[in-house]
Amino acid sequence: MVSLNPRLSVTHNGHNTWKLHISRVQINDSGSYMCQVNTDPMKSLSGHLDVVVPPDIMNHRENSQEEGVSTEGGSISLICSATGVPEPKVQWRREDGKDIILRAENRDKQALKYVEGERLTLTNVHRSDIGGYNCIASNGVPPSVSKRFDVHVNFPPVIKAFNQLVGAPLEREVTLECMVEVYPKPLNGWYRNEGNIKLHNGSKYNITEQMISQYAWHLNLTIKHLTKSDFGAYSCSSVNALGKSETRIRLQELRMPPKTTTTLAPHVHTTSKPRRKQTPGYNKGLNEVVRAKETHFSNQMQQENDIFSGGTGMPQSGSSVNNGGIQESGNVNDMINGVKVHTQQPSRNGYDKSNKLPAIVPSPRSPWSFTNSGSQVLAYDIKGTNILVYLILSVSLCRYIVY
């Protein structure tokens, strides 16, 4: 039987080992094989061969170019059939790594990293679904295989201006910008005067467009050396098989403030003259009042001393009498039987500079009376006299302070 199949052969090592060789293995080579020794009795040993086949993706007639195309809001169904032994598994993934969005009729949607199964159905498609989708088949037998499917979602252009009002000064250049979302690829352009004049690249204008994604475009119009006639309305337009869209941009003159040269004045340091202190007029009057009060106070004290000296028989200044052991003198400190009686004149401001007690002046109501009793001299009403003198000084000081 082995000899009947040219792809099968047997080898012997010359001793006790026999080998079966199968060349150009095919799927139908799978099955059981038996090694038999024709002895009496016969002996045999069986083995099983499994032929595996790596996955392969089949081409379907249904998967035409139009199969992955739909208008926005429609449905797209993609089929990926794979063969292999064992049977391979199929997964769908987006080429850009984004999630696959599965939308239901009630507008619920699921975002999945991959979808398993030979068929991928996208309903209520959106422009964001545009891109490549990969079908990956694997069964554990390398290599895994994949196939790319393109999804196209057609929709009319939608155009927007970055700024609908642009200002620029004279003799400068300015760039007007638009953003367009459209699929399939549109025909874009820039116009002036309500779309009557189409602008082209040249020394005055520079027109560029940049593809941001498969359905988004960035349009630029640069105007050089602005003059008065360049200000006005411009329009950015985009057209494809499903429709047309445009937007307007108004360019206005931006008046720049005139350039002024500011000259800083030199700083001159000046020293202000000291202001002459003026003595208010009322100070003069106040001094006169104070001097009048002091004069009045001195006169009053002199009168009091004169009254006390004349009315009570006190000795006058400049006389000396010896009466019963009583010695009188004109000195300020009078001696009465050896006892000093201070009759010092008050100072100008009511008390002397050494802060001594003022002179003791006898009261006219309680005159001094002296009795000769041995060597003792008794003085009456000295305490009351001190109080009277202190009251006179206190009143005079209060008046002086008030003024």
Rosetta blueprint (number, residue, H / E / L):
1 M L
2 V H
3 S H
4 L H
5 N L
6 P L
7 R L
8 L E
9 S E
10 V E
11 T E
12 H E
13 N L
14 G L
15 H L
16 N L
17 T L
18 W E
19 K E
20 L E
21 H E
22 I E
23 S L
24 R L
25 V L
26 Q L
27 I H
28 N H
29 D H
30 S L
31 G E
32 S E
33 Y E
34 M E
35 C E
36 Q E
37 V E
38 N L
39 T L
40 D L
41 P L
42 M L
43 K E
44 S E
45 L E
46 S E
47 G E
48 H E
49 L E
50 D L
51 V L
52 V L
53 V E
54 P E
55 P E
56 D E
57 I E
58 M E
59 N L
60 H L
61 R L
62 E L
63 N L
64 S L
65 Q H
66 E H
67 E H
68 G H
69 V E
70 S E
71 T E
72 E L
73 G L
74 G L
75 S L
76 I E
77 S E
78 L E
79 I E
80 C L
81 S E
82 A E
83 T E
84 G E
85 V E
86 P L
87 E L
88 P L
89 K E
90 V E
91 Q E
92 W E
93 R E
94 R E
95 E L
96 D L
97 G L
98 K L
99 D L
100 I E
101 I E
102 L E
103 R E
104 A L
105 E L
106 N L
107 R L
108 D L
109 K E
110 Q E
111 A E
112 L E
113 K L
114 Y L
115 V E
116 E E
117 G L
118 E L
119 R E
120 L E
121 T E
122 L E
123 T L
124 N L
125 V L
126 H L
127 R H
128 S H
129 D H
130 I L
131 G E
132 G E
133 Y E
134 N E
135 C E
136 I E
137 A E
138 S E
139 N L
140 G L
141 V L
142 P L
143 P L
144 S L
145 V E
146 S E
147 K E
148 R E
149 F E
150 D E
151 V E
152 H E
153 V E
154 N E
155 F E
156 P E
157 P E
158 V E
159 I E
160 K E
161 A E
162 F L
163 N L
164 Q L
165 L E
166 V E
167 G E
168 A E
169 P L
170 L L
171 E L
172 R L
173 E L
174 V E
175 T E
176 L E
177 E E
178 C E
179 M E
180 V E
181 E E
182 V E
183 Y E
184 P L
185 K L
186 P L
187 L E
188 N E
189 G E
190 W E
191 Y E
192 R E
193 N L
194 E L
195 G L
196 N L
197 I E
198 K E
199 L L
200 H L
201 N L
202 G L
203 S L
204 K L
205 Y E
206 N E
207 I E
208 T E
209 E E
210 Q E
211 M E
212 I L
213 S L
214 Q L
215 Y L
216 A E
217 W E
218 H E
219 L E
220 N E
221 L E
222 T E
223 I E
224 K L
225 H L
226 L L
227 T L
228 K H
229 S H
230 D H
231 F L
232 G E
233 A E
234 Y E
235 S E
236 C E
237 S E
238 S E
239 V E
240 N E
241 A L
242 L L
243 G E
244 K E
245 S E
246 E E
247 T E
248 R E
249 I E
250 R E
251 L E
252 Q E
253 E E
254 L L
255 R L
256 M L
257 P L
258 P L
259 K L
260 T L
261 T L
262 T L
263 T L
264 L L
265 A L
266 P L
267 H L
268 V L
269 H L
270 T L
271 T L
272 S L
273 K L
274 P L
275 R L
276 R L
277 K L
278 Q L
279 T L
280 P L
281 G H
282 Y H
283 N H
284 K H
285 G H
286 L H
287 N H
288 E H
289 V H
290 V H
291 R H
292 A H
293 K H
294 E H
295 T H
296 H H
297 F H
298 S H
299 N H
300 Q H
301 M H
302 Q H
303 Q H
304 E H
305 N H
306 D H
307 I H
308 F H
309 S H
310 G H
311 G H
312 T L
313 G L
314 M L
315 P L
316 Q L
317 S L
318 G L
319 S L
320 S L
321 V L
322 N E
323 N E
324 G L
325 G L
326 I E
327 Q E
328 E L
329 S L
330 G L
331 N L
332 V L
333 N E
334 D E
335 M E
336 I E
337 N L
338 G L
339 V E
340 K E
341 V E
342 H E
343 T L
344 Q L
345 Q L
346 P L
347 S L
348 R L
349 N L
350 G L
351 Y L
352 D L
353 K L
354 S L
355 N L
356 K L
357 L L
358 P L
359 A L
360 I L
361 V L
362 P L
363 S L
364 P L
365 R L
366 S L
367 P L
368 W L
369 S L
370 F L
371 T L
372 N L
373 S E
374 G L
375 S L
376 Q E
377 V L
378 L L
379 A L
380 Y L
381 D L
382 I H
383 K H
384 G H
385 T H
386 N H
387 I H
388 L H
389 V H
390 Y H
391 L H
392 I H
393 L H
394 S H
395 V H
396 S H
397 L H
398 C H
399 R H
400 Y H
401 I H
402 V H
403 Y L
